[in-house]
């Protein structure tokens, strides 16, 4: 059975809160988990891909949903320096 998608709603929060919420969710999620971050801070378009590159998780898709950016993330095994 497939794991349910984890949704992180960071709409209304400004940098760095959306990325911090995503980080906390990734820390709790099992490897292979699919997470969706909703954020309306324009800086998230830069911050989220940069953060994911640092921790080694995959940005599977970016889109728009209800006036917010929608980032779909797949948790990959931890990279050195995660913590």
OpenMM code with the backbone's topology and positions (N, CA, C; nanometers):
from openmm import Vec3, app, unit

residues = "UNK UNK UNK UNK UNK UNK UNK UNK UNK UNK UNK UNK UNK UNK UNK UNK UNK UNK UNK UNK UNK UNK UNK UNK UNK UNK UNK UNK UNK UNK UNK UNK UNK UNK UNK UNK UNK UNK UNK UNK UNK UNK UNK UNK UNK UNK UNK UNK UNK UNK UNK UNK UNK UNK UNK UNK UNK UNK UNK UNK UNK UNK UNK UNK UNK UNK UNK UNK UNK UNK UNK UNK UNK UNK UNK UNK UNK UNK UNK UNK UNK UNK UNK".split()
positions = [
    Vec3(0.0837, -0.1185, 0.0000),
    Vec3(0.0000, 0.0000, 0.0000),
    Vec3(0.0879, 0.1245, 0.0000),
    Vec3(0.0538, 0.2224, -0.0811),
    Vec3(0.1313, 0.3444, -0.0955),
    Vec3(0.1072, 0.4374, 0.0226),
    Vec3(0.2154, 0.5042, 0.0665),
    Vec3(0.2056, 0.6013, 0.1751),
    Vec3(0.1208, 0.7205, 0.1304),
    Vec3(0.0407, 0.7784, 0.2189),
    Vec3(-0.0351, 0.8979, 0.1808),
    Vec3(0.0596, 1.0157, 0.1620),
    Vec3(0.0179, 1.1092, 0.0780),
    Vec3(0.0971, 1.2285, 0.0538),
    Vec3(0.0908, 1.3192, 0.1770),
    Vec3(0.2030, 1.3794, 0.2108),
    Vec3(0.2116, 1.4723, 0.3231),
    Vec3(0.2002, 1.6135, 0.2661),
    Vec3(0.1059, 1.6912, 0.3169),
    Vec3(0.0858, 1.8282, 0.2680),
    Vec3(0.1292, 1.9261, 0.3760),
    Vec3(0.2163, 2.0193, 0.3372),
    Vec3(0.2636, 2.1245, 0.4259),
    Vec3(0.2085, 2.2554, 0.3715),
    Vec3(0.1193, 2.3179, 0.4463),
    Vec3(0.0580, 2.4435, 0.4028),
    Vec3(0.1319, 2.5588, 0.4697),
    Vec3(0.2181, 2.6259, 0.3931),
    Vec3(0.2955, 2.7383, 0.4455),
    Vec3(0.2477, 2.8698, 0.3853),
    Vec3(0.1269, 2.8706, 0.3306),
    Vec3(0.0721, 2.9952, 0.2755),
    Vec3(0.0563, 3.0974, 0.3878),
    Vec3(0.0913, 3.2218, 0.3556),
    Vec3(0.0818, 3.3282, 0.4552),
    Vec3(0.2086, 3.3460, 0.5368),
    Vec3(0.3059, 3.2591, 0.5185),
    Vec3(0.4327, 3.2690, 0.5908),
    Vec3(0.5411, 3.3185, 0.4965),
    Vec3(0.6328, 3.3942, 0.5486),
    Vec3(0.7437, 3.4482, 0.4700),
    Vec3(0.8724, 3.3737, 0.5023),
    Vec3(0.9686, 3.3892, 0.4139),
    Vec3(1.1003, 3.3286, 0.4256),
    Vec3(1.1568, 3.3550, 0.5652),
    Vec3(1.2115, 3.2566, 0.6300),
    Vec3(1.2424, 3.1208, 0.5860),
    Vec3(1.1405, 3.0162, 0.6315),
    Vec3(1.0242, 3.0579, 0.6804),
    Vec3(0.9279, 2.9643, 0.7399),
    Vec3(0.8857, 2.8511, 0.6452),
    Vec3(0.8512, 2.8766, 0.5175),
    Vec3(0.8121, 2.7633, 0.4322),
    Vec3(0.9200, 2.6546, 0.4233),
    Vec3(1.0450, 2.6961, 0.4095),
    Vec3(1.1534, 2.5981, 0.4004),
    Vec3(1.1733, 2.5263, 0.5337),
    Vec3(1.1590, 2.5971, 0.6443),
    Vec3(1.1728, 2.5334, 0.7754),
    Vec3(1.0621, 2.4317, 0.7986),
    Vec3(0.9395, 2.4644, 0.7578),
    Vec3(0.8293, 2.3681, 0.7705),
    Vec3(0.8555, 2.2442, 0.6853),
    Vec3(0.9081, 2.2651, 0.5647),
    Vec3(0.9413, 2.1524, 0.4782),
    Vec3(1.0506, 2.0670, 0.5418),
    Vec3(1.1515, 2.1303, 0.5981),
    Vec3(1.2611, 2.0572, 0.6621),
    Vec3(1.2086, 1.9682, 0.7755),
    Vec3(1.1240, 2.0247, 0.8614),
    Vec3(1.0678, 1.9466, 0.9725),
    Vec3(0.9878, 1.8275, 0.9210),
    Vec3(0.9093, 1.8499, 0.8170),
    Vec3(0.8289, 1.7409, 0.7608),
    Vec3(0.9189, 1.6332, 0.7001),
    Vec3(1.0262, 1.6727, 0.6315),
    Vec3(1.1190, 1.5758, 0.5741),
    Vec3(1.1880, 1.4941, 0.6831),
    Vec3(1.2206, 1.5578, 0.7945),
    Vec3(1.2862, 1.4870, 0.9045),
    Vec3(1.1975, 1.3763, 0.9601),
    Vec3(1.0671, 1.3984, 0.9625),
    Vec3(0.9720, 1.3000, 1.0175),
    Vec3(0.9284, 1.1954, 0.9149),
    Vec3(0.9396, 1.2279, 0.7876),
    Vec3(0.8868, 1.1409, 0.6814),
    Vec3(0.9820, 1.0241, 0.6534),
    Vec3(0.9264, 0.9096, 0.6148),
    Vec3(1.0114, 0.7968, 0.5758),
    Vec3(1.0727, 0.8200, 0.4379),
    Vec3(1.1826, 0.7512, 0.4099),
    Vec3(1.2436, 0.7606, 0.2770),
    Vec3(1.1414, 0.7214, 0.1720),
    Vec3(1.1426, 0.7927, 0.0608),
    Vec3(1.0485, 0.7658, -0.0476),
    Vec3(0.9164, 0.8376, -0.0330),
    Vec3(0.8955, 0.9055, 0.0812),
    Vec3(0.7692, 0.9765, 0.1034),
    Vec3(0.7538, 1.0891, 0.0020),
    Vec3(0.6289, 1.1166, -0.0310),
    Vec3(0.5939, 1.2251, -0.1231),
    Vec3(0.5324, 1.3366, -0.0401),
    Vec3(0.5917, 1.4560, -0.0492),
    Vec3(0.5447, 1.5708, 0.0265),
    Vec3(0.5064, 1.6822, -0.0700),
    Vec3(0.4025, 1.7564, -0.0357),
    Vec3(0.3623, 1.8725, -0.1145),
    Vec3(0.3672, 1.9945, -0.0244),
    Vec3(0.4449, 2.0938, -0.0668),
    Vec3(0.4544, 2.2205, 0.0047),
    Vec3(0.3768, 2.3251, -0.0727),
    Vec3(0.2847, 2.3928, -0.0046),
    Vec3(0.2126, 2.5064, -0.0624),
    Vec3(0.2686, 2.6327, 0.0010),
    Vec3(0.3162, 2.7256, -0.0815),
    Vec3(0.3752, 2.8490, -0.0317),
    Vec3(0.3409, 2.9637, -0.1256),
    Vec3(0.3146, 3.0810, -0.0669),
    Vec3(0.2850, 3.1971, -0.1501),
    Vec3(0.3929, 3.3056, -0.1389),
    Vec3(0.5019, 3.2764, -0.0685),
    Vec3(0.6147, 3.3691, -0.0629),
    Vec3(0.6968, 3.3521, -0.1903),
    Vec3(0.7143, 3.4582, -0.2694),
    Vec3(0.7898, 3.4462, -0.3947),
    Vec3(0.9316, 3.3916, -0.3765),
    Vec3(0.9924, 3.4151, -0.2609),
    Vec3(1.1278, 3.3642, -0.2381),
    Vec3(1.1330, 3.2118, -0.2290),
    Vec3(1.0198, 3.1485, -0.2033),
    Vec3(1.0172, 3.0022, -0.1962),
    Vec3(1.0595, 2.9408, -0.3295),
    Vec3(1.0331, 3.0094, -0.4393),
    Vec3(1.0714, 2.9597, -0.5718),
    Vec3(1.2234, 2.9397, -0.5817),
    Vec3(1.2985, 3.0186, -0.5049),
    Vec3(1.4447, 3.0070, -0.5012),
    Vec3(1.4891, 2.9186, -0.3849),
    Vec3(1.4316, 2.9440, -0.2666),
    Vec3(1.4760, 2.8771, -0.1441),
    Vec3(1.4517, 2.7267, -0.1440),
    Vec3(1.3351, 2.6840, -0.1881),
    Vec3(1.3003, 2.5415, -0.1801),
    Vec3(1.3923, 2.4552, -0.2673),
    Vec3(1.4111, 2.4861, -0.3967),
    Vec3(1.5037, 2.4034, -0.4759),
    Vec3(1.6458, 2.4042, -0.4200),
    Vec3(1.6910, 2.5200, -0.3702),
    Vec3(1.8259, 2.5290, -0.3124),
    Vec3(1.8366, 2.4372, -0.1902),
    Vec3(1.7391, 2.4445, -0.1007),
    Vec3(1.7376, 2.3601, 0.0190),
    Vec3(1.7375, 2.2115, -0.0185),
    Vec3(1.6527, 2.1735, -0.1136),
    Vec3(1.6439, 2.0323, -0.1524),
    Vec3(1.7755, 1.9831, -0.2118),
    Vec3(1.8447, 2.0687, -0.2845),
    Vec3(1.9755, 2.0327, -0.3368),
    Vec3(2.0756, 2.0065, -0.2259),
    Vec3(2.0637, 2.0803, -0.1159),
    Vec3(2.1542, 2.0622, -0.0023),
    Vec3(2.1283, 1.9309, 0.0710),
    Vec3(2.0018, 1.8909, 0.0815),
    Vec3(1.9699, 1.7700, 0.1589),
    Vec3(1.9539, 1.6462, 0.0727),
    Vec3(1.9569, 1.6637, -0.0587),
    Vec3(1.9534, 1.5479, -0.1473),
    Vec3(1.8157, 1.4932, -0.1780),
    Vec3(1.7099, 1.5657, -0.1426),
    Vec3(1.5762, 1.5207, -0.1792),
    Vec3(1.5419, 1.5738, -0.3178),
    Vec3(1.4427, 1.5123, -0.3795),
    Vec3(1.4097, 1.5408, -0.5200),
    Vec3(1.2900, 1.6346, -0.5321),
    Vec3(1.3053, 1.7382, -0.6125),
    Vec3(1.1937, 1.8253, -0.6478),
    Vec3(1.1290, 1.7629, -0.7706),
    Vec3(1.0170, 1.6943, -0.7498),
    Vec3(0.9528, 1.6182, -0.8572),
    Vec3(0.8672, 1.7058, -0.9479),
    Vec3(0.8104, 1.8142, -0.8935),
    Vec3(0.7245, 1.9008, -0.9736),
    Vec3(0.7062, 2.0349, -0.9039),
    Vec3(0.6833, 2.1374, -0.9849),
    Vec3(0.6498, 2.2707, -0.9345),
    Vec3(0.5303, 2.3181, -1.0155),
    Vec3(0.4320, 2.3730, -0.9471),
    Vec3(0.3148, 2.4226, -1.0172),
    Vec3(0.2446, 2.5278, -0.9340),
    Vec3(0.1221, 2.5572, -0.9725),
    Vec3(0.0407, 2.6554, -0.9015),
    Vec3(-0.0856, 2.5866, -0.8517),
    Vec3(-0.1287, 2.6269, -0.7337),
    Vec3(-0.2533, 2.5734, -0.6778),
    Vec3(-0.3153, 2.6797, -0.5884),
    Vec3(-0.4351, 2.7212, -0.6193),
    Vec3(-0.5107, 2.8173, -0.5386),
    Vec3(-0.4287, 2.9421, -0.5058),
    Vec3(-0.3593, 2.9972, -0.6058),
    Vec3(-0.2829, 3.1188, -0.5862),
    Vec3(-0.1505, 3.1010, -0.5144),
    Vec3(-0.1084, 2.9775, -0.4968),
    Vec3(0.0189, 2.9498, -0.4291),
    Vec3(0.1045, 2.8601, -0.5172),
    Vec3(0.2333, 2.8589, -0.4880),
    Vec3(0.3224, 2.7641, -0.5547),
    Vec3(0.3051, 2.6283, -0.4879),
    Vec3(0.3141, 2.5252, -0.5689),
    Vec3(0.2990, 2.3875, -0.5202),
    Vec3(0.4266, 2.3129, -0.5570),
    Vec3(0.5019, 2.2731, -0.4543),
    Vec3(0.6256, 2.1980, -0.4730),
    Vec3(0.6005, 2.0536, -0.4319),
    Vec3(0.6251, 1.9598, -0.5218),
    Vec3(0.6114, 1.8180, -0.4899),
    Vec3(0.7526, 1.7634, -0.4703),
    Vec3(0.7752, 1.7040, -0.3541),
    Vec3(0.9078, 1.6607, -0.3120),
    Vec3(0.9053, 1.5117, -0.2805),
    Vec3(1.0108, 1.4415, -0.3216),
    Vec3(1.0288, 1.3013, -0.2854),
    Vec3(1.1486, 1.2943, -0.1920),
    Vec3(1.1285, 1.2375, -0.0730),
    Vec3(1.2388, 1.2264, 0.0221),
    Vec3(1.3332, 1.1158, -0.0227),
    Vec3(1.4584, 1.1504, -0.0361),
    Vec3(1.5646, 1.0565, -0.0713),
    Vec3(1.6490, 1.0297, 0.0518),
    Vec3(1.7346, 0.9278, 0.0464),
    Vec3(1.8209, 0.9001, 0.1626),
    Vec3(1.9012, 1.0238, 0.2009),
    Vec3(1.9298, 1.0347, 0.3274),
    Vec3(2.0012, 1.1510, 0.3782),
    Vec3(2.1384, 1.1661, 0.3163),
    Vec3(2.1703, 1.2895, 0.2846),
    Vec3(2.3029, 1.3224, 0.2333),
    Vec3(2.3950, 1.3512, 0.3515),
    Vec3(2.5270, 1.3384, 0.3327),
    Vec3(2.6184, 1.3816, 0.4372),
    Vec3(2.5931, 1.5292, 0.4676),
    Vec3(2.5966, 1.5657, 0.5942),
    Vec3(2.5740, 1.7041, 0.6306),
    Vec3(2.4286, 1.7419, 0.6475),
    Vec3(2.3364, 1.6423, 0.6451),
    Vec3(2.1920, 1.6710, 0.6611),
    Vec3(2.1664, 1.7447, 0.7907),
    Vec3(2.2288, 1.6989, 0.8995),
    Vec3(2.1992, 1.7587, 1.0298),
    Vec3(2.2999, 1.8621, 1.0683),
] * unit.nanometer
topology = app.Topology()
chain = topology.addChain("A")
for resn in residues:
    res = topology.addResidue(resn, chain)
    for name in ("N", "CA", "C"):
        topology.addAtom(name, app.Element.getBySymbol(name[0]), res)
